[in-house]
Structures are given as structure tokens and as C-alpha cells.
């Protein structure tokens, strides 16, 4: 692809030599092949991209069918394909470098830091665990309407019960959080979205079965307190690829 | 306490889960080797709105307030009105009765 708006989309750091087989294409409506650029023991997966086209996503709405959704899943697909062949450090969605020379500078300047992070996530997957309180709507007992005073008293009892239940749910969420943190190789608290707990844990492949059995136990304990436990995964280590790397020309 | 383990719900990776990761996480590069093409902050705000509206609609149903007695009197109005009517009726009857007694005793006094 040539043109005034060509840039180099970057997907992930990988180890040198761990490129994708031919036939894998990258992001965009007219996707270019995914390429591997190497330097030393470090590599980066890239594809040429029309940066003008990509910048149009700024105005995209977030819906299941939106272009943003399609491009995000394409990004995820490339990262996942790479994760099957070795450790990956995904880049933030939408990262576009000027050209191959810029990618080479990136590889050179952050070689050792990136290799250390790759070693940290090697052989591990990210799992998401989310706890949500079951909605109390529908559980409410019929209020006592025999008089105004008894109605208010039954409302007060109900609100008090809700309070106690929230307290119990908070307790179990804290306990599960500590449990998961002590259990996993690494854990990252994720931004809360109306949930009691939203956590990402990094789990060794060899411990995956034991982890899922353990989470099953936790789910049963949570359910007794009216808390739903959801897991997602396995994911590439998105939540464990936190690094801000600065590269300037010259 | 022994509890039977349950299979945790393995939800398929939803768009929200994917976007939360690819937009919010990952290695960030700063510097002039980067062509700045996306306003990630703006996209993140849209993502938050998308997540919370989907979540809210799913959790509550769109008509949740119609079932909460704190937010609606529609369900209560009828029985209360009936009570009030019958109470009024019995009060009226009692007043008629007392008025009758007063008139009777007045007649006697005269």
C-alpha cells in the first residue's frame, strides 16, 4: 500500500522469529499482510494501514456492528493468533507508527524492557473474573398495607435487609479478591462497571484446570450470598501489558 | 462449610469486554514516531456509555420503576381510595346518627 496516508499499525511485541504464517492479514477494510520486524531477540507484528481511514473511527459509535467493533475484533484476532505461538505484549488499539524505521527505533530503544515483560507473561493467560449482585427487583416482599404505620415499618425492614445483604456481598467480594490475588501469578484491578469486583488475573497454562475448579468453588460461595460470578478468558495478557514507552527521533 | 462447586458462567467475549481491553490496556507509545490517529479518550468515554446503558437495560428492564412502590402510586391508588371511600361513608353515617340524636334531644328540651 502506498499513498500519502500510509502508516504502520502495530499489534504486539513478540519474540524474534515468532511471526504469523503467511495469509494472516491485519486491520482495515482492505487489510495488508501482517509482517514481523525483528531486532535482536525482540520482534513486533505490524501491517501497513491507511491512517486516514483509521482516524475516521474517532467519530464511530460504539455498537455491535460499528466499524470500531469490527476493527477492534481484527486487532484482537491478530494478537490472539500471535499468542498461540509464544508470549505477546499487545499494543493499545489504534497505535500507528510512521514507518518501518520508526518501528526499528522502538525495538532498539525498548529491547530489554520488552523482553523482560515478555518473560513475565510467558506461558500464562489472562482471565477476567467479575462479581455482580443479583438484582433485588422481584425479591421484595409484599409490604404490609394494613395501616400507614405498618406499611412504613415493613418498608424500613425491607431497606434494612437490603443494607445487610449489600454488606454481606461486599464482604464476599473482598474475600474473593484477596483469594484470587494470592492465587494468581499477577492480578490487575479493572475499572469498576457497576460490579462488586472486576479483576484480571494472570494464570499459568499448567494451572488452568485447577484455577477453573477453584473459581467454580468461589462461584458457589458467591451464589449463596446472591452474587453472580462471571469469568471471561483466556485472553492475551492485555491487562498485564501496561507500559508507556517513549521514542523520539534523532 | 462445604459448597458444591458450580461451573462459573463462561460468557462469550462480549464486545464490551474486547473493547475494554483493546482500548484501555496495552503498551502505549509516546513520541514523534507515532502518528496520532485515534482519540482513545473519546472512544473510552463512548465505551463507558455503551457498557453502562447495556448493563442498566439488562439489569433493570426498561420499566423497572413501574414495579417499585417507591416510584409509583398507580398500584396503590385503588385500594387506598376504596378504603377512603368506605371510611368517609361510615363517618357520614355516624354524623347523620349524631345529628339525629341532637335534633331529638333538642326537641325534648323545648
Interface residues (C-beta under 8 A of the other chain):
Chain A: X7 X10 X13 X51 X54 X55 X57 X58 X60 X61 X62 X63 X64 X68 X69 X72 X73 X75 X76 X89 X90 X91 X92 X93 X94 X95 X96 X97 X98 X102 X105 X106 X128 X135 X137 X138 X143 X145 X155 X190 X191 X193 X194 X212 X213 X215 X216 X217 X218 X219 X220 X221 X223 X224 X228 X229 X230 X231 X232 X235 X238 X239 X241 X242 X243 X244 X245 X246 X247 X248 X249
Chain B: X3 X4 X5 X6 X7 X8 X9 X10 X11 X13 X14 X15 X17 X18 X19 X20 X21 X22 X23 X24 X25 X26 X27 X28 X29 X30 X31 X32 X33 X34 X35 X37 X38 X39 X40 X42 X43 X46 X47 X48 X49 X50 X51 X52 X55 X56 X59 X60 X61 X64 X67 X68 X69 X76 X79
